[in-house]
Amino acid sequence: MMCCEEQDLDEIRETYYQGGKMNSVTPDDAIRYLNELIEIDRPAMAALIANRVPCNQAMADHPTVQVRAQHGGFTVGMVGILNGMFGIDEDGFGPIVWIFKDGDLTGVSCNPGGVR
């Protein structure tokens, strides 16, 4: 399948998701990758993590993407998208957590209670 082919959304979900999780890349793979990027450019990664953008009701209703209701609308960030890729636990949390020390991003780790 080519990336630009038109596909039905249900077909895409069936192809790439099983058991509420996306196949191929594990949370541990993503954590290693994100930590590598933090070492390369910590300020850029911190800015990406802090940035949230407005999203619509359909995104807010997605079963795994983590969206925040705020100011009468919804916002989503990179953390919510990435965690949504891997599924969420019964409390709505994903497997990836960002670690800050004294307000500075120091790394990415596994959420002990999150989906594995």
LINDA-V531962 format. One record per residue. N is the residue number from 1. RES is the residue in three letters. NEAR is the number of other ideal C-beta (glycine too) atoms within 12 Angstrom. Layout:
BEGIN
{{N & RES & NEAR} {N & RES & NEAR}}
END
This chain:
BEGIN
{{1 & MET & 10} {2 & MET & 6} {3 & CYS & 8} {4 & CYS & 6} {5 & GLU & 10} {6 & GLU & 10} {7 & GLN & 15} {8 & ASP & 10} {9 & LEU & 13} {10 & ASP & 10} {11 & GLU & 13} {12 & ILE & 15} {13 & ARG & 19} {14 & GLU & 12} {15 & THR & 16} {16 & TYR & 20} {17 & TYR & 22} {18 & GLN & 12} {19 & GLY & 13} {20 & GLY & 21} {21 & LYS & 27} {22 & MET & 28} {23 & ASN & 17} {24 & SER & 14} {25 & VAL & 19} {26 & THR & 20} {27 & PRO & 31} {28 & ASP & 19} {29 & ASP & 21} {30 & ALA & 32} {31 & ILE & 29} {32 & ARG & 19} {33 & TYR & 19} {34 & LEU & 35} {35 & ASN & 23} {36 & GLU & 16} {37 & LEU & 23} {38 & ILE & 27} {39 & GLU & 16} {40 & ILE & 12} {41 & ASP & 14} {42 & ARG & 24} {43 & PRO & 14} {44 & ALA & 17} {45 & MET & 28} {46 & ALA & 25} {47 & ALA & 15} {48 & LEU & 23} {49 & ILE & 30} {50 & ALA & 19} {51 & ASN & 17} {52 & ARG & 24} {53 & VAL & 19} {54 & PRO & 19} {55 & CYS & 24} {56 & ASN & 15} {57 & GLN & 13} {58 & ALA & 13} {59 & MET & 25} {60 & ALA & 22} {61 & ASP & 14} {62 & HIS & 26} {63 & PRO & 17} {64 & THR & 31} {65 & VAL & 30} {66 & GLN & 37} {67 & VAL & 30} {68 & ARG & 20} {69 & ALA & 17} {70 & GLN & 15} {71 & HIS & 9} {72 & GLY & 7} {73 & GLY & 17} {74 & PHE & 24} {75 & THR & 25} {76 & VAL & 30} {77 & GLY & 27} {78 & MET & 29} {79 & VAL & 35} {80 & GLY & 31} {81 & ILE & 27} {82 & LEU & 34} {83 & ASN & 37} {84 & GLY & 34} {85 & MET & 30} {86 & PHE & 36} {87 & GLY & 31} {88 & ILE & 30} {89 & ASP & 21} {90 & GLU & 10} {91 & ASP & 11} {92 & GLY & 21} {93 & PHE & 24} {94 & GLY & 35} {95 & PRO & 35} {96 & ILE & 40} {97 & VAL & 26} {98 & TRP & 30} {99 & ILE & 23} {100 & PHE & 18} {101 & LYS & 11} {102 & ASP & 7} {103 & GLY & 9} {104 & ASP & 16} {105 & LEU & 28} {106 & THR & 19} {107 & GLY & 24} {108 & VAL & 35} {109 & SER & 22} {110 & CYS & 27} {111 & ASN & 29} {112 & PRO & 12} {113 & GLY & 15} {114 & GLY & 30} {115 & VAL & 28} {116 & ARG & 20}}
END
